[in-house]
Amino acid sequence: MRSKRRPVEIIRAAALPALALLVIGNFAGYAIAGPNGLLALGDYKTQLAQRQAQLKQIEAQRQALARKVALLDAKHVDPDMADELVRRDMGLARPDEVIIQTAP
């Protein structure tokens, strides 16, 4: 004949597996819907593509500035670039003059 278990004994016996299921469920929830979970992966890929596009733009700007700096090298200054900068910065260009920048 089976002995009847008291409700307190049943609760004690089920407490550890229930706690384990809660902990596992918590970790599974964060792995799927957390800030670094599977659902956030698509957003990370979109952000990566945007940042790579920004990086290309910034690198292009940096190369343009590097070319301009190379024209102002103290050893061999480009006369047109020096004239343009001096006239613009010193206010020697007349209002009716148009300064046309040429690519190096």
Contacts in CASP RR format, 6 or more apart in sequence:
PFRMAT RR
TARGET T0000
AUTHOR 0000-0000-0000
METHOD contacts of the structure
MODEL  1
MRSKRRPVEIIRAAALPALALLVIGNFAGYAIAGPNGLLALGDYKTQLAQ
RQAQLKQIEAQRQALARKVALLDAKHVDPDMADELVRRDMGLARPDEVII
QTAP
5 13 0 8 1.000
30 37 0 8 1.000
31 37 0 8 1.000
31 38 0 8 1.000
32 38 0 8 1.000
32 39 0 8 1.000
33 39 0 8 1.000
34 40 0 8 1.000
67 104 0 8 1.000
68 81 0 8 1.000
70 104 0 8 1.000
71 77 0 8 1.000
71 78 0 8 1.000
71 81 0 8 1.000
71 104 0 8 1.000
72 78 0 8 1.000
72 81 0 8 1.000
72 82 0 8 1.000
72 85 0 8 1.000
78 104 0 8 1.000
80 102 0 8 1.000
84 99 0 8 1.000
84 101 0 8 1.000
86 92 0 8 1.000
87 93 0 8 1.000
87 99 0 8 1.000
88 99 0 8 1.000
93 99 0 8 1.000
END
